[in-house]
Amino acid sequence: MTRPATHSGLFYDGPGQYAAEAGGFLREGLERGHRALVMAPLRRVDELRAALGRDADEVTFVEDTIAYAPQWNAYRVLLDFAGSAPGIRSCVVAEQSLAGRAPAELVDYRRLEAAINVVFAEADVDLLCPYDAGSLPAHLLEIGEHTHDAVRADGVRTPNARFDDPLDVLAGLSEVVPPPSGATSIDCSSPVDVASARRLVRSRGAEAGLAPDVVADVALAVTEVLTNALLHGAPPALLHVYQAGATWVCHVHDKGDGPMDPLIGLVPPAEPSDHGYGLWLARQLCAAVDVGTDRSGTHVRLHTRTSTSALAS
Amino acid sequence: MSQGSYNSLSTLGSLEPGTHLCAFHQDEGQLTRVAATFIGQGLAAGDQLLYVTTDEQADAVLRALPAHVHGYDALVAGQLMVSSFADAYGTRKPDDLDTVADGFRAAAEHSRKSGFPGLRVAAQMDGLAPLLGSAEEVIRWERMCTGLQREIGVTSVCLYDVAQLEEEHAALLAREHAGFAPELAETPLASFLAVDEPWGLRIFGEVDISNRDLLHRTLLSRAAVQPQLHVDVAGLTFADVGTLFRLRAVADALPEHGWLSLGRVPAAVRRVMDIAGLDHERLRVES
């Protein structure tokens, strides 16, 4: 029988404590014959390598600028790593630099941390998510405090009383945000309109100064989400395009009930399929994805960062 | 029987197979525009096209075809065929319409066997009344064609020179057709062009929910003739996941010795393939 997954938070103050706790976690795993994966900012990778010495050779390191680009890619890295050696448990350290994230991305990051508890509940994996308590502001630390049912401190995993039910967290983050009055809106209720939606995304994306490959990704994401709206939603299907703070938003709205399951599209379909890729693909292509349903219908907001600030390192 | 709805047919690309259209041209220029539009849309949709006309008019249409359908290549690959009226309809009045019907059926069957999902015919009809002997016979012929074409799935446009028609006759003729073929149509989102050597297909443009089923049926028709398919996608500028899934579905349905090989895959398409991960042992990607 596979032991259920564990998902622990680590609130460290300074590189010394980080290396001791995260390094200890990995070493314990390796001693038990587990495989080890680290997704982390470069300087944390360096600190872990130094702390682990030769054991570091046993660890797969992926920098956060790759693993979390975009954030939901971390699920894919995790799935691919665990899937590459079935039957062997994995210990995984997962941390990204949160300082440069846009507000919409931070909302999505909270979803990511909450949903892991459900999506990976049966996975053969021990996850440790370090948070830099010495430098992160309270509103970012608080994400970690509410999404891990245990905390690691002094090498010991203890229950976390502040842990919130993941599905409650997800439900609380699914509020519908209507498009602003200044949005450009087009009706895309017919299959032939999906090409028009791409044309609008391309022209507005270029005007917003986005790189061509970023615009191509957004055009693909809009196509997939709009296709979902046409196949599974109810007309009219609309595309609204607008700037919202630090992100440029492509907002697909149809009159349907939308996906009832908040976990839809967090992982890819298990088998090749004619459908089921839309939201998952959007999350692999966009900076953040909001999904909300109310009496006005289903709203999917695809965010793209327009500020040039890279991930702060 | 069709009462002729005279609807504006702007979506020639996705016409119900077996639609029987007509057009009345005032001059050679208008004839060329109607024929080029009908032929261009049909070629883009992957169908085989037969143009029954004069050599001179065929040349004019070839020059007028939109660039994205590569008319001369279509001619070489047999996707576009040109025939004279005499070769297509004969020089003697047919004994009965059943003979004509058999000819139609054979042409549709030949098209399928040649790897095309459907056959469309554009025909200059001005020789029909002299051949059949009267305007009434032409009406009878057209009525027979409507039913027959629906049965065998052959779409056509009958091209009539108004100068050679009585006004009353023109109205009766129009009534025997599902509508008028347009002079102009929007450029289709993508073109699916047959290639003989190596056997397969070239795709130009964008494929999404609006036209991926059209691509699917075209690939199935090509695969039915020869299950080793070269699909040149250098001109494919966009493909959604559903399109890739259909490519995979075609590969999956091929026999053990078959394969579908994607050639010259552009970066944008590679990106979708990488993310969607719809690999299949018979879906090859040429590097």
Contacts between the chains, C-beta under 8 A, distances in Angstrom:
chain1	res1	chain2	res2	distance
A	191	B	208	7.6
A	191	B	209	4.7
A	191	B	210	4.0
A	192	B	189	7.7
A	192	B	210	4.7
A	194	B	208	5.2
A	194	B	209	5.8
A	194	B	210	6.3
A	195	B	189	5.4
A	195	B	206	6.2
A	195	B	208	6.6
A	195	B	210	6.7
A	198	B	206	7.5
A	198	B	238	6.9
A	216	B	268	5.6
A	216	B	271	7.3
A	217	B	271	7.5
A	219	B	238	7.4
A	220	B	238	7.7
A	220	B	240	7.1
A	220	B	271	7.6
A	220	B	272	6.4
A	223	B	208	5.9
A	223	B	238	7.8
A	223	B	240	5.1
A	224	B	240	6.3
A	224	B	241	6.2
A	227	B	208	7.2
A	227	B	209	4.9
A	227	B	240	6.5
A	227	B	242	6.6
A	230	B	209	6.3
A	231	B	209	7.5
A	268	B	276	7.9
A	268	B	277	7.1
A	272	B	245	6.8
A	272	B	248	6.2
A	272	B	278	5.2
A	272	B	280	7.6
A	273	B	245	7.3
A	274	B	242	6.8
A	274	B	245	5.5
A	274	B	249	7.8
A	275	B	242	7.8
A	277	B	241	4.5
A	277	B	276	6.0
A	278	B	241	7.8
A	281	B	241	6.2
A	281	B	275	6.1
A	281	B	276	6.9
A	284	B	275	5.3
A	285	B	275	7.3
